[in-house]
Amino acid sequence: MANLRVDKITSTETFETTGSVQFDGNGGALEIPNSSDFDLGSEWTIEFWLCPLLPTQQSKLIGTRGNSDPRGWEIVFWDGQIGVEQYGDESTGGQQRGSKILSTGIWYHVAIVFSGGVVKSYIDGSLDLVYSGSGGSTWGAGDHALRIGRPENFEEGPNCHISNVRIIKGKALYTTNFRPPMRELEVTPETVLLTCQSKNDETLEKTGKTVTVVGISSAIASELTPGILTPVPKAGAGSAITGSVEFTGNDYLEVDLSNDAIGTDEFTIEMWVNPGETSFTATNRRLIRIGPNNNANNLQILYNVGNSNFEVDNGTNELINPGITTVATQSWSHIALTRQGTNNLKLFVNGVEDTATTTSADISQTTVQIGDDSTLSNLGFFGFISNLRIVKGTALYTDDFIPPNRELKKVPGTVLLCCQDPDSPLTEATGKTITGHGNLDTDTYSENLITNGNFTTSASDGWTVVEGTGTTALGTAQSATFGDGNHLVLTATSGSFVFLAQQFTTKIGSTYLVNVQSNGADESFISTDSDKDNAIITDIRNTGGNNPIGDQTFVATQTSYHMILRGGTGGGNFDTASVYKVLTPNGASNFTPQVGDDRKVTFEGVTKVNSDAYFYLPTGDTVTRDSRSGYGNRGLFSLSAAPAASNIIEFVTIHTTGNSIDFGDLKYQNDGSNASCSSSTRGIFAGGRENPSPGGNIDHINYVTIASTGDAEDFGNLTEARRGITGYGSGIRGMFAGGRSDPGGSNPTDVIDFITIASTGNALDFGNLSAARRYLGSTSSPVRGVMAGGHTGSRVDTIDYVSIPSKGNAIDFGNLTQSRDQIEGNSNGVRGIFGGGSEHPTYYNIIDYVTIASLGDAKDFGDLLGTTGDCATASNCIRGVFAGGNNPTKQNVIQYVNMSSTGNAFDFGDLTAAASEGSGCSDSHGGLG
């Protein structure tokens, strides 16, 4: 047997994807105040990455152009070409453009360089324009601010993504053809601007300048970036290991091993640990505890804060106390505890044996707590845990070893595998259900941002009259609807109305849920300022029910808003007023051990491997790498194929084009009419029609791991069997709505179910649709699910919505442009689109769209390639894909649209066979596709 030489493993570093800003062409822009830094002078460099979303645009990307002299300069994207305009020097002759035509949906590196009186532009490092007519120009900014996404006084905004904008003053960085940057741009001594790098905050800027979002629509931070562009190195920023969980001393994860107790078997418990610095003096912090403290059949691994090493306990027996290896805080260490044979226990730290002892204890307890012990106080762990795995029946490590340099997988005997998902702390690879406690609870909202929102003891504290004249007073026992005691009585004493307002602080890009409990007599608003005429939500009353987190949502585009209450001469009654920031599940992190990379690996040298069954190399299949690129790329379809039913699942790579490929099979035969939802890792398929078909419906829920291929596994059951159902989700919670539940009839249902996607188990009741209907479509953002169309006995144009993180009944949203059923939806997280549909016997090629965070009727988007209904859909942040369909025979066409723009669909490819009556999902933007 040949020796594998690995003592000289080298690899390129891999990191969390950098960010970009999405511009929709409707006026949203980033503005940086006027500065002499933007009087560029005789030598300068402007560079950025650009992904156009429309093929024919006449737009301005970056510049200081204004409507007063001197008018400044700008970089343009005009008729598919990159160009420059310099308005301070009439000798420029206006706009100058290069020759390369940029395609939609593709990232390009753009650099504009000025030196020696000559402008040069480079596209992907290749020279595109040379212009010498501006030799006398100073490229000054005048009195104008710098804008990215739209000029100061003009509406020529682009429809695109822009990433890593850098302006360098005083240096021409590129003078000949070059290789574009392969990592996130950094501040150099000459840098005067560096922005559009964050996927969470569009206002982040690296040189200290203030960036403000302006315009009638938003410029939104996005995770979409060039696949080759990675951030600059930072400790633990990322690696072939992708996720971890952060613990803050008062939170923990809990899971039951059920029938998988370790007992007296061999075992392996391993994880990566990054201890944080803490002022707490309690020494032993719980990393993992199997069974109650001091129970004779339990096992615990602890981190000793005072000594910076590890301890292992069984009941009251301190098996290893302390270990001998000291580890650094704020640094990753791999630890493994194994039992070989009946009693040989070994602790390894970073692959080196730390301590050996013996125990034959029966570890029969099954309740696992990670990060804390719920029965003890102030003994929780501070820091990060990644890739925690328990293997029953095998001691994977018996001698010194090289710690794993890739994400851990399910090997034979794995009974727990978690703390791997950068999006959710509750993901578990063997199908067990993890419950989060403290900050790791998924349904988390901020405190009420409104001061004195319950009006318990005061009617006026925190509130100011902003218009009209009136009085505030406390009332009691408003009605049986809201039984919370005191309430505000707001009465106008002069004129028709008095308006009471309170300002609250927001973070741009965050989502807020708002609610005012009222008797319905008067209105309430969310406004950009204290003027009701600038309201973005014109009615936030909740007049029936006691919903503590509100009925309306909005995404903040500025740093503060006002809640405004209106009272008439008869007195307006308000029980509560609330604004809650929607918090994503805390704890999930992409801060990981910086080891391995599956893109570039070489092997040299001699190594000793103690188990040929469990030696991990930093490898990865092409599909997995592709689906984790900046696009988020895999779409899955489950449809019913002609002439017989089918349980086939097919997939496509969304940002490319081509025919679909076989993925695997559903666990249960299905004749179509099912529904789907997903996270970034898991796809869910639920409901449908029996096959072989006696005409009955099914309640089965299946799941697959999207990045792999293979057959689906059992997840659980819906609350009732049905078909003609629709599915959507937030990436954490999956939702299934409507359908027909009577086996032989056509009566619709109004049921809405929900599941936690990362777990398994039966669906639970969420609420009800505004009206029972079947064969409806849906789309969603991380907060809101929108359902459209369907059949109530006749086709309808109804659109209603729910707030996914809460529970409750659907609320009216607006109407489609055409009544129809057999409609399907796609989403990019901001915009939802609905394509196709039928009003028997007529089929439509209609595509409608809505802005998910708002309310109102759908608008025309464009047309599908042909009339069709009952497609399956999948999307990423740019594209929405429609596959198959009926008209009235089954079809095999796959088509797509660019969702941030409007327009007709393009041909994508073909399914393996003509099919319809199915559903689709994707791994993109948190599973919203």
Secondary structure, 3 states (H helix, E strand, C coil): CCCCCCCCCEECCCCCCCCEEEEECCCCEEEECCCHHHCCCCCEEEEEEEEECCCCCEEEEEECCCCCCCCCEEEEEECCEEEEEECCCHHHCCCEECCCCCCCCCCEEEEEEEECCEEEEEECCEEEEEECCCCCCCCCCCCCCEEECCCCCCCCCCEEEEEEEEEEECCCCCCCCCCCCCECCCCCCCEEEEECCCCCCCCCECCCCCCEEECCCCEEEECCCCCCCECCCCCCCCCCCCCEEEEECCCEEEEECCCCCCECCCEEEEEEEEECCCCCCCCEEEEEEECCCCCCCCEEEEEECCCCEEEEEECCEEEECCCCCCCCCCCCEEEEEEEECCCEEEEEECCEEEEEEECCCCECCCEEEECCCCCCCCCECEEEEEEEEEEECCCCCCCCCCCCCCCCCCCCCEEEEECCCCCCCCCECCCCCCEEEHHHCCCEECCCCCCCCCCCCCCCCCCEEEEEEEEEEEECCCCCCCCCCCEEEEEEEEEEEEEEEEEEECCCCCEEEEEEEECCCCCEEEECCCCHHHEEECCCEECCCCCCCCCEEEECCCCEEEEEEEEECCCEEEEEEEEEEEECCCCEECCCCCCCCCCCEECCCCCCCCCCCCCCCCCCCHHHHHHCCCCCCEEEEEEEECCCCCCEEEEEECCCCCCCEEEEECCCCCCCCCEEEECCCEEEEECCECCCCCCCECCEEEEEECCCCCCCEEEEECCCCCECCEEEECCCEEEEECCECCCCCCCECCEEEEEECCCCCCCEEEEECCCCCECCEEEECCCEEEEECCECCCECCEEEEEECCCCCCCEEEEECCCCCECCEEEECCCEEEEECCEECCEEEEEEEEEECCCCCCCEEEEEEEEEEECCEEEECCCEEEEEEEECCCEEEEEEEEECCCCCCCEEEEEEEEEEEEEEEEECCHHHCC
